[in-house]
Structure formats: structure tokens, C-alpha cells
Amino acid sequence: MKKLRNQNGLTLTEMLCTVIIVLLFSSLVAGGANAAVRSFRISMADSQAQELCSTLTTAISDKLRYCTVETDAVFIQGVGYVKGPAKDIFTVKDSGQVYLGENKLLGAYAYPEGLKVKDFSVEYNDTERVFTVKFQIEDRQDTKLAEANFQVKQINQETN
């Protein structure tokens, strides 16, 4: 009989150790990939919230800067008369989108990933002719991602 000790190959113990090492390495890679994807999504949500905040700030500023405030309505160029006091011309619907009168201020694509506007307020100072606007941008979990607090000086001189 020949002895089997001189044959080349792997023992069962060596094979099991190799498989365990490969499994541990692959679980570390999968965990790292999940953390990277989670970090990417958080970063994208923050970026999109900042972009929405900036877009809303610009759109609201443009509308208010050239408006004419009257006692029972506000005239806005490109929109016309919006009935009600100056503080009520912008509203936020249940969807979290900002409306100017009865029309959406921005399209639905401006609100990505379930972002919504909360705590929206507009105040108007008659003597200084300045609007003060405040709002927050939140995600689906009601986490505040961005906020704006700015003033807009009314340019038009005519008021009734």
C-alpha cells in the first residue's frame, strides 16, 4: 500500500478557514457599502433641501419686491391681484407646497424626495415697506433640513 501523505491539496480545516475569512471580509464590505449609501442619501437630502430653500427664497423675493400692497389685495406682476392682506398671499397646503393665491409658486419637481415647507410666515411692515419671510424645509420624518429668514424691501412706491 502507498502512503497518502505525499499528495498535494488542502485539508478540510484549511478550506473551512478560507471560507470563514471570505465570509467575514464580504460582510465587512457589505456593511461599508450600506453605510456609504446611507451617508449619500443624507447628503443628497441636505443638498436638495438647501436648493429648495434657495429657490423659494428667490421666487418669493422676486414676487414681493415688485408688488403693490393695497388695503384688501396685493398686486403682483405676472400674477395680478391676490385678495387678502399681504401676510396671507402665500399659503402652504397639506402637501407642503407653497401657493401664491390659488396657484403653485413652484412646480412639483421642485420638491424632491418628499421635502415640504413648514412654519411658513410672512409679515409686512407698512411704514418701512418691508416683508419678513420665514419658513423651514423638512423631510418625510419631519426632520428640519433647512430654514430661511429674510427680508424683502418693496420697490414700488405706489400704495393705496
C-alpha positions in Angstrom: 0.0 0.0 0.0 1.1 3.5 -0.8 1.1 6.2 1.8 -1.3 9.1 1.1 0.7 11.7 2.9 2.7 12.9 -0.1 -0.3 14.1 -2.1 -0.8 17.8 -2.6 -4.1 19.6 -1.7 -6.0 21.3 1.0 -7.3 19.8 4.2 -10.8 20.3 5.4 -9.6 22.6 8.1 -7.8 24.9 5.7 -10.8 25.0 3.4 -13.1 26.0 6.3 -10.7 28.7 7.5 -10.6 30.2 4.0 -14.4 30.2 3.6 -14.8 31.9 7.0 -12.2 34.6 6.1 -14.0 35.2 2.8 -17.4 35.5 4.6 -16.1 37.9 7.2 -14.5 40.1 4.5 -17.6 40.1 2.4 -19.8 41.1 5.4 -17.4 44.0 6.2 -17.7 45.2 2.6 -21.5 44.9 2.6 -21.7 46.9 5.9 -19.4 49.6 4.5 -21.5 49.8 1.3 -24.7 50.2 3.4 -23.1 53.0 5.4 -21.9 54.7 2.2 -25.3 54.6 0.7 -27.0 55.9 3.8 -24.4 58.7 4.0 -25.0 59.5 0.3 -28.8 59.7 0.8 -28.5 62.0 3.8 -26.1 64.2 1.9 -28.4 64.4 -1.1 -31.4 65.2 1.1 -29.5 68.1 2.7 -28.3 69.3 -0.6 -31.8 69.2 -2.1 -33.3 70.9 0.9 -30.8 73.8 0.6 -31.6 74.0 -3.1 -35.3 74.2 -2.4 -34.8 76.8 0.3 -32.7 78.9 -2.1 -35.2 78.5 -4.9 -38.1 79.5 -2.7 -36.2 82.5 -1.3 -35.5 83.8 -4.8 -39.0 83.2 -6.1 -40.7 84.8 -3.1 -38.3 87.7 -3.1 -38.9 88.4 -6.8 -42.7 88.4 -6.3 -42.7 90.6 -3.2 -40.0 93.1 -4.4 -42.2 94.4 -7.2 -45.7 94.0 -5.7 -48.1 96.8 -4.8 -49.8 96.5 -1.5 -53.4 97.8 -1.2 -55.8 97.6 1.7 -57.7 94.4 0.7 -55.4 92.9 -2.0 -51.8 92.7 -3.3 -51.0 93.3 -6.9 -48.1 91.1 -8.1 -46.6 91.4 -11.6 -47.3 88.4 -13.7 -50.0 87.2 -11.4 -52.5 90.0 -10.9 -54.4 90.8 -7.8 -54.3 88.4 -4.9 -57.1 89.1 -2.4 -56.4 89.4 1.2 -53.8 91.1 3.4 -50.2 90.9 2.5 -49.4 88.3 5.1 -51.9 85.8 3.6 -51.0 86.0 -0.1 -48.7 82.9 0.3 -50.1 79.7 1.8 -48.7 76.2 2.4 -51.1 73.4 1.5 -51.1 69.9 3.2 -48.7 68.7 0.6 -46.1 71.1 1.9 -46.0 73.1 -1.3 -46.2 76.9 -1.3 -49.0 78.6 -3.2 -49.3 82.2 -4.3 -53.1 82.9 -4.2 -54.5 79.7 -5.8 -51.5 78.9 -7.9 -48.4 76.9 -7.0 -45.4 79.1 -6.7 -43.1 76.3 -7.8 -43.7 73.1 -9.8 -44.0 69.7 -8.1 -40.5 68.7 -9.2 -39.0 71.5 -7.1 -39.9 69.4 -4.0 -37.8 66.2 -4.4 -37.7 63.2 -2.0 -40.8 64.2 -0.1 -39.4 67.6 1.0 -42.1 70.0 2.4 -42.3 73.5 3.7 -43.3 74.0 7.3 -43.8 77.0 9.6 -44.3 79.5 6.8 -45.0 83.1 7.7 -45.0 86.5 6.0 -45.2 89.8 7.9 -45.5 93.2 6.3 -44.3 96.4 7.8 -46.3 99.3 6.3 -44.1 102.1 7.4 -40.8 100.6 6.2 -42.5 98.7 3.3 -40.5 95.5 4.2 -41.7 91.9 4.1 -40.2 89.5 6.6 -40.5 85.8 5.4 -39.7 82.7 7.5 -40.0 79.0 6.7 -38.4 75.6 7.2 -37.8 72.7 4.9 -38.5 69.3 6.4 -38.3 65.7 5.1 -40.9 62.9 5.5 -39.8 62.2 9.1 -40.4 65.9 10.0 -36.6 66.4 10.4 -35.7 70.1 9.8 -33.1 70.2 7.0 -33.0 73.9 6.1 -34.6 77.2 7.1 -34.8 80.7 5.8 -35.4 84.0 7.5 -35.1 87.0 5.2 -36.5 90.5 4.5 -37.6 91.9 1.1 -37.8 95.6 0.6 -40.7 96.6 -1.6 -39.5 98.7 -4.6 -42.8 100.0 -5.9 -43.8 103.3 -4.4 -47.5 103.3 -5.1 -49.7 102.1 -2.3 -53.4 102.8 -1.7 
